């Protein structure tokens, strides 16, 4: 599929890989990166890059780096009320969250360097602004230049400035969805720590059934019906796919790009060679959301 991006350029076969926080970190232990998995994924990506002509953007989550710090200082909720010292404490919390993401990003960059992958970290906090937690501006100029120059842009969930709330957290999932829309991306691979979408959270119910394929024309209304927006929160009814808090944001972001005909694959990036096999169109247990 050829798609014209916002700047009028045509990019063929551009893909985005999302490396979920659950893949690159152990979410149960603050500041624990899964260095073995990151190294392996860097090597897998190095292997497929020549096959996809270096047309790739990578976005990673915050996992046990960004999340606990952001939660401690309530960064997602925006600027709190209080006296100067309260406000200063929260601002320092914003900086701490930023630093945690820089640390995780730096570990990832090291792995990619060892695998000879020319990633270029592009921090969303410096190029984007949100309004009530949704992206209102995002400067993609450096991304296009990087891609043209044969680099792999590497972005991540980040604390960002927000027009209404002062600041907030911009999730990796929202970045993926936004870039997929505006950059004419052909395929989005969402790597997490389970084999795709299940009828229920497979970690809570081991009998949950995997969902292999969701066809837009056939399943869109059904999936959409499970997601009802109530102001900023998304509620999911227990009918077809039961999704807990963790998956809710992901699914609502995905819905937005699925309806535009972009192929989305949710897969287990903790399993060796799944990423490689997906790129080579080999059969892997995963969920495909197709046109
Ligand atoms: P990541 O950090 O990889 O971006 P999250 O941890 O936010 O991903 O979400 C993935 C988790 O969502 C899985 O580990 C799984 O336990 C949970 N989950 C909840 N509901 C579902 C579902 N219906 N299908 C698959 N996973 C689900």
Boltz pocket constraint, residues with backbone or C-beta under 6 A from the ligand:
constraints:
  - pocket:
      binder: B
      contacts: [[A, 19], [A, 20], [A, 21], [A, 22], [A, 23], [A, 61], [A, 63], [A, 191], [A, 192], [A, 193], [A, 194], [A, 196], [A, 197], [A, 198], [A, 199], [A, 200], [A, 201], [A, 202], [A, 203], [A, 241], [A, 242], [A, 243], [A, 244], [A, 245], [A, 246], [A, 247]]
      max_distance: 6.0
